[in-house]
């Protein structure tokens, strides 16, 4: 029982770190445009993260049963997976790189599970095609739920951000041509108000996607612990920890797991992640309120759609490429491509590095299954 409870504790630590690591995704633009003070922006992000985390559990279901064979997932496996993600998140936070907590967790989980199975690659669920007549995104496995979204979500952010910003430029130019009184100060004031809404939308979608990853990990750990009999002796008042299975529906994640993860992520968000905020909000491209509104609206839409279909996409990828798309609509040389290259390297390395960390940690401290 102690080991299973340790898993829950480490998972919540990961959730807290995820909160302050990814705070920048929600508030970097609204802080850099000076629409909100950093303190006010963090409050908005924390509250909207909390609300978003309580909506839907499709991503949690993907993490808990759609990527690896749960028969080879032990409490030791999950602890090593989480530690791999935590180590990578702290390294990238220290250097101010907006890497993906989602992909850090996926990498750690796949690496640790592979080590648990003594290197049997078959324990990784590469792909399960959708049922006949259903769309491709209703399939499961690493291909459908991780690899395809990992490519498509940044492209969607880039193209949609460019399109929305271009339309806003046309709208502002058209109104100015018609009436002649639309001054830059007026545009900034209007979009400053709208950006508060878009920042809230971004925080909501971040909670809807990111908080669910840890929900899935905790549920996976408790199912594994229940099946192994590790929780058979818990007192009656802790009987809620026993979960026989999650069934076929994603809405069967227990409510207490949802609420706990939502509160912990909100607390982590409130702690702030200033190093990454500086990179996204100031170093990537110079932003005005209209640009911040376009970028946040774009990224939040990408995340919300992905969450509905259970895809644990990267909040970091979505907002960063949205900012790039918005900057490109302004002019291509508005983007600081040197910073972009550092961010892309962090993206490329996240899953391989955390997979290796999860594998090595389990190899050092875990006991493989036959």
Secondary structure, 3 states (H helix, E strand, C coil): CHHHHHHHHHHHHHHHHHHHHHHHHHHHHHHHCCCCCHHHHHHHHHHHHHHHHCCCCHHHHHHHHCCECHHHCCHHHHHHHHHHHHHHHHHHHHCCCCCCHHHHHHHHHHHHHHHHCCCCHHHECCCECCCCCCCHHHCECHHHHHHHHHHHHHHHHHHHHHHHHHHHHHHHHHHHHHHCCCCHHHHHHHHHHHHHHHHHHHHHHHHHHHHHHHHHHHHHHHHHHHHCCCCCCCCHHHHHHCCCCCCCCHHHCCHHHHHHHHHHHHHHHHHCCHHHHHHHHHHCCCCCHHHHHHHHHHHHHHHHHHHHCCCCCCHHHHHHHHHHHHHHHHCHHHCCHHHHHHHHHHHHHHHHHHHHHHHHHHHHHCCCCC
